[in-house]
C-alpha cells in the first residue's frame, strides 16, 4: 500500500523503470551467419547478480569473463564461432551506454 504523500517506492516498479530504460534485463546478441545466427544472452550489466559481478571483477582476461557471463552457453558460443574479446567489448559497451540512460530515469512510485 502506498503512502498518502507519495514518498514510498515499490521496488518492482523501480526495477521495471530501469529495465524499460535499458531495453530489458538481458542482453541478446547473435553469432554466425546472417541467415542462421545463433542467439546468446547475458544479464544486463545493471542487473548482473552480485555473485556474478564479484566473479567478473576477479576474472583474469576475456576468456574468463566470457565464461562467467555466458555460463552454460559458453561452449555453444565458441562452437558457433564466438569471439570472447567481442563479447567482453559488448558487455563494456552496454554498461557504458546504460550509465547515460540510467542517469535519466526517474523511478515511478507505484
DOTI-539858 format. One record per residue: x, y, z of N, C-alpha, C in turn. Coordinates in steps of 0.001 Angstrom, whole numbers, padded with zeros to 6 digits, always signed. Example, Ala and Ser with C-alpha at 12.3 -4.5 7.8 and 13.67 -1.06 7.14 Angstrom:
# residues 2
+013190-005690+007800+012300-004500+007800+013200-003300+007800+012850-002250+007080+013670-001060+007140+012900+000030+007870
//
This chain:
# residues 110
+000841-001186+000000+000000+000000+000000+000880+001241+000000+000577+002184-000850+001364+003400-000970+001015+004376+000138+001996+005181+000493+001771+006225+001492+000978+007363+000857+000144+008038+001640-000673+009124+001099+000140+010247+000446+001321+010553+000971+002099+011664+000415+002943+011244-000785+002885+009979-001167+003568+009517-002366+005068+009379-002249+005627+009307-001069+007072+009242-000883+007604+007810-000803+006758+006843-000968+007181+005448-000888+007247+004865-002296+008325+004134-002563+008514+003488-003870+008219+002005-003776+007723+001442-004848+007552-000005-004973+008759-000505-005745+009525-001405-005135+010756-001865-005757+010516-002509-007118+009396-003198-007267+009087-003805-008562+008938-002738-009633+008324-001611-009272+008138-000512-010217+009462+000169-010546+010308+000299-009555+011623+000905-009775+012429+000039-010743+012455-001255-010473+013200-002178-011334+012653-002142-012764+011350-002122-012893+010711-002077-014210+011094-000791-014941+011161+000332-014241+011549+001600-014859+012950+001508-015467+013863+000917-014709+015232+000784-015209+015316-000249-016325+014588-001334-016192+014572-002358-017236+014046-001772-018548+012979-000996-018467+012418-000353-019655+013423+000613-020284+014140+001348-019442+015086+002351-019942+016250+001721-020699+016700+000560-020256+017872-000060-020893+017507-001170-021867+016221-001450-022019+015797-002442-023006+015682-003856-022492+015595-004032-021200+015404-005364-020628+016523-005761-019690+016296-006865-018998+017249-007318-018001+018321-008243-018567+018197-008602-019849+019210-009438-020501+019647-008770-021804+020873-009010-022166+021437-008519-023419+021519-009712-024359+020858-009622-025516+020910-010687-026513+021815-010258-027655+022522-011229-028206+023386-010959-029351+023475-012198-030217+023871-011988-031469+023923-013071-032448+025361-013371-032837+025598-014646-033162+026892-015102-033665+026614-016025-034841+027401-015886-035891+027262-016799-037013+026684-016128-038229+026341-016937-039225+025861-016391-040492+024544-015636-040329+024360-014599-041142+023153-013772-041052+021875-014552-041303+021946-015579-042135+020733-016334-042452+020376-017366-041387+021301-017677-040483+021016-018650-039420+021908-018391-038198+021782-017208-037598+022645-016909-036452+022209-017663-035193+023181-017926-034331+022885-018465-033004+022709-017266-032072+021723-017334-031202+021426-016222-030292+021870-016595-028886+022575-015674-028249+023075-015861-026893+022680-014649-026058+022827-014774-024749+022488-013645-023886+023272-013719-022580+023330-012572-021937+023890-012486-020585+023110-011412-019833+023194-011398-018503+022459-010387-017739+022938-008983-018107+021989-008060-018229+022363-006674-018473+023273-006224-017332+024308-005439-017627+025239-005031-016571+024594-004420-015328+023487-003684-015474+022895-003121-014256+022050-004146-013499+021816-005295-014105+021055-006355-013444+021907-007590-013155+023221-007463-013308+024107-008587-013032+024039-008932-011550+023771-010195-011214+023720-010582-009793+025055-010294-009098+024996-010000-007819+026197-009652-007048+027301-010696-007188+026943-011967-007068+027949-013027-007143+028649-013025-008505+027874-012854-009562+028465-012803-010899+029343-011569-011053+028906-010439-010515+029704-009214-010596+031031-009384-009874+031020-010029-008725+032260-010300-007994+033189-011183-008821+032629-012208-009459+033434-013089-010301+034022-012321-011484+033231-011446-012103+033730-010648-013215+034858-009719-012775+034725-009146-011595+035762-008247-011074+037080-008989-010844+036994-010273-010502+038181-011075-010223+038696-011826-011456+037941-011810-012547+038309-012561-013744+039628-012054-014317+040415-012999-014786+041704-012672-015409+041580-012913-016913+041303-011875-017661+041226-011977-019111+039812-012130-019646+039713-011953-020960+038418-012003-021631+037787-013392-021614+038589-014421-021741+038025-015772-021749+037334-016065-020422+037971-015712-019323+037363-015938-018007+036077-015125-017865+036100-013860-018311+034904-013020-018235+033773-013567-019071+034085-014000-020291+033045-014552-021176+032459-015829-020590+033293-016668-019987+032788-017898-019355+031810-017565-018225+032126-016541-017471+031252-016137-016362+029937-015592-016910+030004-014691-017886+028796-014078-018440+027890-015097-019122+028477-015999-019890+027682-016914-020702+027324-018203-019987+028058-018567-018955+027739-019780-018195+027606-020994-019091+026472-021671-019025+026232-022896-019791+026217-022675-021302+026097-021445-021736+026074-021139-023169+027474-021075-023778+028508-021050-022935+029863-020764-023409+030326-021721-024508+030220-023021-024298+030708-023984-025291+029980-023829-026627+028670-023626-026564+027891-023427-027791+028309-022126-028482+028580-021101-027700+029038-019819-028222+030350-019994-028995+031292-020701-028420+032578-020950-029075+032375-021784-030333+031543-022815-030243+031279-023683-031394+030634-022911-032548+029882-021869-032215+029220-021060-033238+030170-020035-033850+031405-020026-033386+032384-019070-033907+032492-017811-033082+031976-017852-031850+032018-016681-030983+033427-016289-030605+033619-015000-030420+034908-014421-030075+034793-013816-028676+035594-014320-027734+035459-013872-026344+035770-012394-026177+036719-011878-026923+037041-010461-026826+035844-009610-027229+035153-010023-028287+033988-009260-028754+032853-009277-027748+032619-010410-027094+031531-010454-026111+031866-009564-024913+033137-009488-024548+033507-008609-023444+033423-007136-023858+033756-006840-025110+033581-005477-025606+032103-005087-025608+031238-006035-025972+029794-005787-025934+029360-005486-024506+029807-006282-023552+029452-006081-022147+029858-004666-021691+031093-004274-021982+031587-002959-021578+030795-001853-022288+030527-002037-023577+029768-001032-024319+028356-000851-023782+027686-001966-023481+026323-001900-022941+026346-001254-021557+027345-001596-020755+027467-000999-019411+027653+000507-019522+028527+000951-020423+028771+002389-020578+027531+003115-021087+026842+002524-022062+025619+003112-022587+024550+003214-021499+024481+002205-020648+023475+002178-019584+023691+003294-018569+024937+003650-018315+025207+004701-017339+024521+005997-017736+024542+006314-019017+023883+007524-019503+022362+007396-019382+021829+006254-019801+020377+006048-019752+019859+006034-018320+020574+005361-017435+020139+005226-016043+020123+006584-015345+021040+007447-015707+021081+008762-015053+019839+009595-015366+019101+009232-016422+017915+009985-016819+016607+009359-016317+016685+008186-015691+015480+007503-015212+014981+008163-013936+013682+008344-013900+013018+008815-012686+012084+007706-012260+012471+006930-011233+011658+005778-010838+010224+006169-010478+009302+005328-010907+007903+005558-010566+007638+005058-009158+006632+005616-008540+006324+005269-007149+005335+004118-007049+004767+003662-008094+003820+002580-007936+003269+002171-009173
//
